[in-house]
Amino acid sequence: MRFAAPVIALVALALASCSKQEPVSSPAAGSLKANELPLLGVRGDESYARVRSSAIPGLHEEFAAATHRAGMPARWDRKFDCNRFAGLWIGLAQVRYAVEQWHSSTAPQALALAEVWYRPDGAPANVGHAIVAAATEVGLLCVEPQTGSLVTLSAAERASIYFVRW
């Protein structure tokens, strides 16, 4: 009978992991229809979950941990440049959202995250940069996926946006 307590604890742990639990820091905060997204661009889904602004640092930490585990150096390289960073950042956030909402039949299809290409102020006309845009409860926020910092695009940079993919 000395094994009864550990066995009961293991069974309880297994049962608890099978039940649906709400995540403590969900990245989702409400929903949007595709036509309500704040930037025009390619829209792959009909509905989007507004991104909780407070979840952005955690999403970046998960991205940084995943790239570190994969052996990716934490710096720009021609073989893995800004658009690759932005695409992977969004992809990993979408995986987290999909896992979190797996059993929900009413949840929006995806997080409202977009890969945005624009021309930075002062850069040559043929030089672009890619970042992540998030439709949040406080408005549109732009994230530099290589650092996780929030960036504010100037009026000229916003006008120079030439690709948006939600």
ZAVO-634019 format. One line per 10 residues: number of its first residue (from 1); their letters; for each residue x, y, z of N, C-alpha, C. Coordinates in pm, 1 decimal. Example, Ala and Ser with C-alpha at 12.3 -4.5 7.8 and 13.67 -1.06 7.14 Angstrom:
<sites>
1> AS> 1319.0:-569.0:780.0:1230.0:-450.0:780.0:1320.0:-330.0:780.0  1285.0:-225.0:708.0:1367.0:-106.0:714.0:1290.0:3.0:787.0
</sites>
This chain:
<sites>
1> MRFAAPVIAL> 80.4:-120.3:0.0:0.0:0.0:0.0:84.6:126.6:0.0  216.1:114.0:16.9:298.9:234.2:19.1:305.6:301.5:-117.9  264.9:233.5:-226.5:264.6:291.6:-359.9:131.7:360.8:-391.5  33.0:350.4:-305.5:-100.4:403.6:-335.4:-98.1:554.8:-356.8  -32.5:629.8:-272.5:-31.9:776.5:-284.8:33.5:821.5:-414.9  153.2:768.6:-452.3:210.8:811.4:-579.9:124.5:771.9:-699.9  62.3:655.2:-696.5:-21.7:611.4:-807.8:-143.7:701.8:-818.9  -206.0:734.7:-707.5:-322.5:823.6:-707.9:-282.1:961.5:-761.2  -166.4:1009.8:-722.2:-119.4:1140.6:-769.5:-96.7:1137.8:-920.4  -39.3:1030.0:-972.6:-16.8:1018.5:-1116.5:-147.6:1011.6:-1193.7
11> VALALASCSK> -243.7:936.2:-1142.5:-373.9:926.6:-1208.0:-442.5:1063.4:-1206.9  -437.3:1133.4:-1096.1:-498.2:1266.7:-1087.3:-432.2:1362.6:-1185.3  -300.4:1356.6:-1195.8:-228.2:1442.7:-1289.9:-268.4:1411.2:-1434.0  -279.2:1282.1:-1466.6:-318.2:1241.8:-1602.1:-459.4:1289.2:-1634.1  -551.0:1274.7:-1540.7:-687.8:1318.8:-1564.7:-696.4:1470.6:-1577.2  -620.6:1540.8:-1496.4:-622.8:1687.6:-1503.0:-569.9:1736.0:-1637.0  -470.0:1668.4:-1692.2:-414.0:1712.0:-1819.8:-508.0:1683.4:-1936.0  -605.6:1595.9:-1917.8:-701.5:1565.1:-2024.3:-816.9:1663.9:-2027.9  -841.8:1732.1:-1919.4:-954.4:1825.3:-1918.1:-911.8:1958.0:-1980.3  -1008.3:2028.1:-2040.6:-979.8:2156.6:-2102.2:-955.8:2259.6:-1993.8
21> QEPVSSPAAG> -842.7:2324.3:-2002.3:-809.1:2427.8:-1906.7:-783.3:2556.8:-1982.9  -832.5:2667.8:-1929.7:-806.9:2796.3:-1992.8:-663.7:2837.4:-1962.8  -590.1:2880.3:-2065.1:-454.0:2924.0:-2040.6:-452.9:3050.1:-1955.7  -348.2:3063.0:-1875.8:-336.8:3177.8:-1787.5:-313.5:3304.8:-1868.7  -231.7:3296.4:-1971.4:-199.4:3416.2:-2048.8:-234.1:3396.2:-2195.9  -360.7:3386.8:-2222.6:-406.5:3366.7:-2359.8:-367.5:3486.1:-2446.2  -319.6:3459.9:-2568.2:-287.8:3572.4:-2655.8:-410.8:3634.7:-2720.5  -527.1:3572.0:-2708.0:-647.8:3619.4:-2775.7:-730.7:3711.4:-2687.4  -787.1:3816.1:-2749.7:-871.9:3912.2:-2677.5:-981.7:3961.9:-2770.2  -1086.7:3885.6:-2785.7:-1196.0:3927.7:-2872.1:-1175.2:3883.6:-3015.5
31> SLKANELPLL> -1265.6:3924.9:-3103.5:-1256.0:3878.2:-3241.7:-1283.4:3991.3:-3340.9  -1237.4:3966.7:-3463.5:-1255.2:4059.0:-3575.6:-1294.2:3979.3:-3698.9  -1371.8:4036.9:-3785.0:-1395.5:3980.2:-3917.4:-1282.5:4029.9:-4007.8  -1256.7:3958.1:-4115.8:-1146.7:3993.3:-4205.2:-1157.4:4137.3:-4254.8  -1279.4:4183.7:-4281.9:-1295.4:4320.9:-4333.2:-1275.8:4428.0:-4225.5  -1255.4:4388.3:-4100.5:-1231.6:4483.2:-3991.6:-1083.1:4498.3:-3957.9  -997.0:4426.3:-4027.9:-853.7:4434.9:-3999.3:-802.8:4574.8:-4031.6  -707.8:4626.3:-3953.1:-665.8:4765.9:-3967.5:-576.3:4797.3:-4087.2  -522.4:4698.4:-4154.8:-440.7:4722.2:-4274.0:-495.6:4639.3:-4388.5  -502.2:4698.6:-4506.3:-541.2:4622.4:-4623.5:-429.1:4526.3:-4659.5
41> GVRGDESYAR> -465.6:4411.6:-4706.9:-365.6:4313.8:-4746.2:-430.5:4181.1:-4777.1  -348.9:4080.8:-4795.7:-396.4:3946.3:-4822.4:-454.2:3891.5:-4692.9  -577.4:3842.0:-4700.4:-644.8:3787.8:-4582.8:-674.4:3641.4:-4609.1  -618.0:3556.7:-4525.6:-633.8:3413.3:-4548.0:-749.4:3350.2:-4474.6  -811.1:3423.2:-4383.4:-917.9:3366.7:-4301.6:-1037.4:3461.0:-4297.4  -1149.9:3407.4:-4250.2:-1271.5:3488.2:-4238.3:-1278.5:3563.2:-4106.1  -1219.7:3504.1:-4002.1:-1226.6:3567.0:-3870.4:-1091.5:3557.2:-3800.9  -1065.1:3656.9:-3717.6:-936.9:3668.1:-3648.6:-959.5:3699.5:-3501.5  -871.6:3648.1:-3418.2:-874.9:3682.2:-3276.4:-786.4:3804.5:-3255.5  -844.3:3906.1:-3197.5:-766.8:4024.9:-3161.5:-655.8:3978.0:-3066.6
51> VRSSAIPGLH> -537.1:4031.5:-3081.6:-422.9:3991.3:-2999.4:-422.1:4074.0:-2871.6  -406.8:4008.0:-2759.8:-395.8:4077.5:-2631.3:-258.2:4145.5:-2628.4  -254.5:4276.7:-2615.4:-127.6:4349.4:-2619.8:-30.2:4300.4:-2513.4  -80.8:4262.8:-2398.6:6.6:4215.6:-2290.7:67.7:4078.8:-2320.5  16.6:4008.9:-2422.0:70.4:3877.1:-2457.9:189.4:3886.8:-2553.3  212.0:4002.4:-2612.6:318.6:4015.5:-2712.6:456.8:3981.7:-2656.4  495.3:4031.8:-2539.1:627.7:3993.0:-2487.1:641.9:3841.5:-2467.6  537.5:3775.2:-2420.1:542.3:3630.0:-2402.1:552.2:3556.1:-2534.3  481.3:3604.7:-2635.7:491.5:3543.4:-2767.9:633.7:3557.3:-2820.8  694.9:3673.6:-2794.5:833.0:3690.2:-2840.5:928.9:3599.5:-2762.7
61> EEFAAATHRA> 907.1:3584.5:-2633.6:992.1:3493.8:-2554.6:982.4:3350.9:-2607.8  861.9:3307.0:-2643.2:844.3:3172.7:-2698.9:914.3:3160.3:-2833.8  906.9:3264.8:-2915.9:976.7:3266.7:-3044.9:1127.6:3258.3:-3023.7  1180.3:3341.3:-2932.9:1324.3:3342.3:-2907.8:1371.6:3206.6:-2855.1  1294.0:3145.8:-2766.9:1330.1:3013.6:-2713.4:1329.8:2908.0:-2823.9  1230.7:2913.9:-2911.7:1221.5:2814.9:-3020.0:1337.8:2829.5:-3117.4  1373.0:2952.3:-3153.0:1484.3:2970.8:-3246.1:1616.4:2931.6:-3180.1  1628.4:2958.3:-3051.6:1749.3:2918.1:-2978.7:1761.3:2765.5:-2975.5  1650.1:2696.7:-2944.2:1652.0:2549.4:-2942.1:1688.7:2492.1:-3078.5  1647.7:2559.6:-3183.8:1677.6:2512.7:-3319.8:1821.9:2541.3:-3359.7
71> GMPARWDRKF> 1892.3:2620.6:-3278.0:2031.0:2653.3:-3308.5:2045.9:2776.2:-3395.9  1939.7:2853.8:-3409.9:1944.8:2974.6:-3492.0:2016.4:3085.7:-3416.5  2122.5:3141.7:-3475.2:2188.2:3256.2:-3409.9:2090.3:3372.5:-3397.5  2102.8:3449.4:-3292.8:2011.0:3561.6:-3267.7:2057.9:3685.4:-3342.7  2078.2:3672.2:-3472.1:2118.6:3786.4:-3553.2:2071.6:3765.7:-3696.8  2066.4:3876.1:-3769.5:2025.1:3874.2:-3909.1:2128.4:3801.2:-3993.0  2082.3:3732.5:-4093.9:2170.0:3667.0:-4190.5:2097.3:3667.1:-4324.3  2171.4:3674.6:-4432.0:2111.0:3675.9:-4565.2:2023.7:3553.2:-4588.0  2057.4:3441.4:-4524.6:1981.7:3316.7:-4542.4:1859.9:3309.6:-4450.2  1852.8:3398.4:-4354.3:1737.1:3404.6:-4264.0:1720.3:3550.4:-4225.5
81> DCNRFAGLWI> 1656.4:3625.2:-4314.4:1646.5:3768.8:-4295.7:1513.1:3809.7:-4235.3  1482.1:3937.7:-4241.3:1368.2:3992.9:-4168.3:1234.0:3929.3:-4203.2  1210.7:3899.9:-4330.9:1080.8:3839.3:-4363.7:1070.3:3697.2:-4309.9  1181.5:3625.8:-4298.6:1180.1:3491.8:-4238.2:1154.2:3501.8:-4087.9  1218.0:3601.0:-4022.5:1192.0:3622.2:-3880.1:1043.6:3652.3:-3858.3  986.7:3741.9:-3937.9:845.8:3780.1:-3920.8:753.2:3661.1:-3945.8  779.7:3585.8:-4052.6:694.8:3471.1:-4083.5:698.6:3364.8:-3975.3  817.7:3336.4:-3923.1:829.4:3235.3:-3817.6:766.6:3284.4:-3687.5  785.4:3412.2:-3654.1:726.6:3470.0:-3533.1:575.2:3449.3:-3536.6  515.4:3484.2:-3650.3:371.0:3469.3:-3665.7:331.3:3322.5:-3663.2
91> GLAQVRYAVE> 405.6:3238.3:-3733.3:373.3:3095.4:-3738.4:372.5:3031.1:-3601.5  471.9:3062.3:-3519.8:477.1:3004.3:-3385.1:363.3:3057.1:-3297.5  330.6:3185.5:-3312.3:216.6:3240.4:-3236.7:86.4:3173.3:-3280.4  72.0:3147.1:-3410.8:-49.1:3081.4:-3461.1:-58.3:2937.4:-3410.3  54.8:2869.3:-3398.5:53.1:2733.6:-3342.4:3.7:2738.6:-3198.7  55.7:2832.3:-3121.5:12.1:2844.2:-2981.8:-139.0:2868.4:-2974.6  -189.0:2959.1:-3058.0:-332.0:2989.0:-3058.4:-413.3:2866.3:-3099.6  -369.3:2795.9:-3203.0:-442.5:2677.7:-3251.0:-449.9:2570.2:-3143.5  -340.3:2547.7:-3073.5:-339.6:2447.5:-2966.2:-433.8:2490.6:-2854.4  -428.0:2618.4:-2819.4:-513.7:2671.0:-2712.6:-661.5:2658.5:-2747.3
101> QWHSSTAPQA> -696.5:2680.3:-2872.5:-836.7:2682.0:-2914.7:-881.9:2552.9:-2983.3  -800.8:2449.0:-2974.9:-824.1:2326.1:-3051.3:-966.6:2272.1:-3039.3  -1022.3:2274.5:-2920.7:-1154.1:2214.4:-2899.2:-1269.2:2314.4:-2911.1  -1239.6:2436.8:-2950.3:-1345.2:2536.8:-2963.3:-1396.2:2540.4:-3106.8  -1526.1:2526.9:-3121.4:-1584.9:2534.8:-3255.1:-1626.1:2678.1:-3289.5  -1618.2:2769.0:-3193.0:-1661.9:2906.4:-3216.1:-1547.8:3006.7:-3219.4  -1426.6:2964.9:-3187.0:-1313.4:3058.0:-3183.1:-1280.5:3108.6:-3323.3  -1231.7:3233.1:-3332.4:-1183.9:3281.6:-3462.3:-1076.9:3188.1:-3518.4  -1057.4:3192.8:-3650.3:-966.5:3099.8:-3715.7:-820.2:3123.0:-3684.2  -779.9:3246.7:-3660.0:-637.5:3276.6:-3642.1:-620.5:3402.8:-3559.8
111> LALAEVWYRP> -500.7:3420.5:-3505.5:-467.6:3546.5:-3440.5:-453.8:3655.0:-3546.8  -488.7:3776.8:-3512.0:-479.7:3889.5:-3604.9:-335.8:3942.4:-3607.7  -251.1:3865.8:-3673.9:-109.4:3900.5:-3690.7:-79.1:3905.5:-3839.9  -4.5:4005.7:-3880.9:28.4:4021.4:-4022.6:178.2:4040.8:-4040.6  228.6:3983.8:-4148.7:364.5:4013.5:-4193.3:353.0:4139.5:-4278.9  429.2:4242.2:-4243.8:421.7:4371.3:-4311.4:559.6:4408.2:-4365.9  563.9:4439.1:-4494.3:688.0:4484.0:-4558.3:673.4:4631.8:-4589.5  776.4:4708.0:-4556.3:773.7:4852.6:-4580.4:916.1:4902.1:-4606.1  927.9:5028.0:-4643.9:1058.3:5089.4:-4664.4:1089.8:5180.5:-4545.1  1193.3:5146.1:-4467.9:1228.3:5229.0:-4351.8:1274.4:5369.0:-4393.8
121> DGAPANVGHA> 1245.3:5466.9:-4310.1:1292.5:5603.7:-4333.9:1444.0:5602.6:-4352.1  1490.9:5674.7:-4451.8:1633.8:5687.8:-4474.6:1698.8:5573.1:-4549.6  1625.0:5467.1:-4575.9:1681.1:5352.4:-4648.2:1674.0:5378.5:-4798.5  1765.4:5318.8:-4875.1:1755.9:5331.6:-5020.7:1620.6:5278.3:-5069.6  1577.0:5327.4:-5185.0:1445.0:5291.8:-5239.4:1428.0:5142.1:-5260.9  1536.8:5069.9:-5280.6:1525.9:4926.0:-5306.1:1541.6:4841.2:-5180.0  1545.6:4904.7:-5063.7:1563.6:4831.4:-4937.7:1433.7:4832.9:-4858.9  1384.4:4714.2:-4827.1:1263.8:4701.0:-4746.6:1294.4:4631.3:-4615.6  1196.5:4626.9:-4530.1:1209.7:4559.6:-4401.5:1076.3:4494.1:-4368.4  1079.8:4382.5:-4297.9:958.3:4312.2:-4258.7:944.9:4312.2:-4107.4
131> IVAAATEVGL> 823.7:4337.6:-4063.1:789.8:4335.2:-3921.4:658.7:4260.1:-3903.6  614.2:4249.6:-3779.5:486.5:4187.1:-3747.2:390.9:4296.6:-3700.8  271.3:4298.2:-3756.9:166.4:4388.1:-3710.1:63.5:4304.5:-3635.5  14.8:4357.6:-3524.1:-84.5:4288.5:-3442.5:-204.3:4380.0:-3420.9  -322.3:4332.3:-3456.9:-445.0:4405.0:-3426.1:-479.7:4369.9:-3281.9  -469.4:4467.6:-3192.9:-487.9:4443.8:-3049.5:-606.1:4523.2:-2995.2  -633.7:4502.4:-2867.3:-741.9:4575.6:-2801.9:-708.0:4723.5:-2785.1  -581.0:4761.1:-2803.3:-540.8:4901.5:-2793.2:-506.1:4960.9:-2929.9  -535.5:4888.6:-3037.2:-506.2:4935.8:-3171.2:-397.6:4852.3:-3237.3  -349.8:4900.5:-3349.4:-247.0:4829.6:-3424.9:-110.9:4851.4:-3359.6
141> LCVEPQTGSL> -43.6:4741.5:-3326.6:92.0:4748.2:-3272.1:185.6:4677.7:-3368.6  304.7:4733.1:-3385.6:405.1:4673.7:-3472.7:519.0:4620.9:-3387.9  561.9:4498.9:-3418.6:665.8:4430.4:-3341.9:784.8:4403.7:-3433.0  902.3:4436.5:-3384.2:1025.1:4398.9:-3453.7:1056.2:4256.1:-3408.7  1036.0:4155.8:-3496.7:1049.4:4017.1:-3452.4:1191.7:3977.1:-3413.6  1290.7:4050.6:-3458.9:1428.3:4016.0:-3425.4:1464.1:4056.0:-3282.6  1389.4:4151.6:-3225.1:1418.9:4197.0:-3088.6:1299.8:4186.2:-2994.1  1180.5:4181.0:-3049.1:1059.6:4179.0:-2966.4:1012.1:4317.4:-2927.8  1082.9:4421.9:-2968.6:1043.1:4556.7:-2929.4:928.4:4606.9:-3016.5  847.4:4693.7:-2958.3:740.9:4758.3:-3033.5:802.2:4873.6:-3112.0
151> VTLSAAERAS> 758.1:4889.5:-3236.0:808.8:4997.9:-3319.7:691.9:5081.8:-3368.1  717.5:5207.8:-3388.3:616.9:5299.2:-3441.3:662.6:5342.8:-3579.6  582.2:5314.7:-3679.4:616.3:5356.0:-3814.9:580.3:5502.8:-3833.8  669.1:5575.7:-3900.6:640.1:5715.2:-3933.5:531.0:5717.4:-4040.6  478.7:5835.6:-4067.2:376.8:5848.7:-4171.9:433.2:5803.2:-4306.4  558.6:5837.3:-4334.9:620.4:5796.4:-4461.2:638.3:5644.4:-4466.0  675.3:5585.4:-4354.6:691.0:5439.6:-4351.3:556.6:5370.4:-4369.9  452.5:5421.8:-4306.6:318.1:5363.3:-4326.9:275.7:5374.4:-4472.3  306.0:5487.3:-4534.3:269.8:5506.4:-4674.9:352.1:5417.1:-4767.1  469.2:5372.3:-4719.8:556.3:5290.3:-4804.6:526.5:5140.8:-4796.4
161> IYFVRW> 429.8:5101.0:-4713.6:398.1:4957.3:-4699.0:360.4:4902.4:-4834.9  427.9:4792.9:-4872.9:401.1:4735.5:-5004.0:357.6:4588.8:-4999.3  349.5:4531.2:-4880.0:299.7:4393.4:-4869.8:246.5:4371.5:-4728.4  125.6:4315.1:-4719.6:64.3:4280.4:-4590.6:-3.0:4145.6:-4608.4  31.7:4050.7:-4522.2:-32.7:3918.7:-4527.1:-79.7:3881.5:-4386.8  -211.5:3876.3:-4370.7:-271.4:3838.1:-4242.7:-277.2:3688.8:-4231.3
</sites>
